[in-house]
Amino acid sequence: MNRRERIIELTMRMFVSQGIKSVRMDDIAQQLGVSKRTLYDYFDDKEQLLYEAMACYAEQSRLRWAKARSGARNVLEALFMVLGEIMDHSETDGRMMENLRRCYPAVYGRLMGEGSERNRQEFRDMLEEGIAEGFFVDTINVDLAISVLYYSASALVVHRDLALPGNISERDALVQIVSTFFRGISTARGLELIDDFLKRREAERKRRQEPERP
């Protein structure tokens, strides 16, 4: 990792832990043990460094999604895992993006445009893989399906005040919403996979709740 990459990595961690608005170029320079002039040798201004740091953050998120997918038995399960991974980091992601929107709208707009396109393409690839493997019917409108998945996750990530029943977590709510949608576009084979995934998930949940035996 070269110096420029180290600056981006450290800045990203500072934004996550301290908040985007509160981190100044002076703070970054002090943390790195360099002069502020050195930062400006690599970046024109804070907005450029902010964009690079947030792009790095987004790339790390995609690496987590890829890792989550690697343990899936099939693409349908991979979709659940990726959406679950999104939910696990929804509080931090939502806070950072809201701060970015309020304080640096130009950077926010650029990142949202780029991120939305890449995320939708990943969903497209998985849905088309599911169609090819016979899990989803081939008559679905893929663009509409992408929008349903994308905005279902976004609604729970962005609108954290969304009224949910008191006995259900945000992640469980997402699983129910998405599994209901999947049932509507699945073949008989896909329905079997959904039922199998949900049964295994419920068994794992119950196992975790059982008290440990002495």
Stockholm file with secondary structure:
# STOCKHOLM 1.0

chainA/1-214         MNRRERIIELTMRMFVSQGIKSVRMDDIAQQLGVSKRTLYDYFDDKEQLLYEAMACYAEQSRLRWAKARSGARNVLEALFMVLGEIMDHSETDGRMMENLRRCYPAVYGRLMGEGSERNRQEFRDMLEEGIAEGFFVDTINVDLAISVLYYSASALVVHRDLALPGNISERDALVQIVSTFFRGISTARGLELIDDFLKRREAERKRRQEPERP
#=GR chainA/1-214 SS CCHHHHHHHHHHHHHHHHCTTTCCHHHHHHHHTSCHHHHHHHCSSHHHHHHHHHHHHHHHHHHHHHHHHHTCSSHHHHHHHHHHHHHHTHHHHHHHHHHHHHHCHHHHHHHHHHHHHHHHHHHHHHHHHHHHTTSBCTTSCHHHHHHHHHHHHHHHHHCTTCCCCTTCCHHHHHHHHHHHHHHHHBCHHHHHHHHHHHHHHHHHHHHHHSCCCC
#=GC SS_cons         CCHHHHHHHHHHHHHHHHCTTTCCHHHHHHHHTSCHHHHHHHCSSHHHHHHHHHHHHHHHHHHHHHHHHHTCSSHHHHHHHHHHHHHHTHHHHHHHHHHHHHHCHHHHHHHHHHHHHHHHHHHHHHHHHHHHTTSBCTTSCHHHHHHHHHHHHHHHHHCTTCCCCTTCCHHHHHHHHHHHHHHHHBCHHHHHHHHHHHHHHHHHHHHHHSCCCC
//
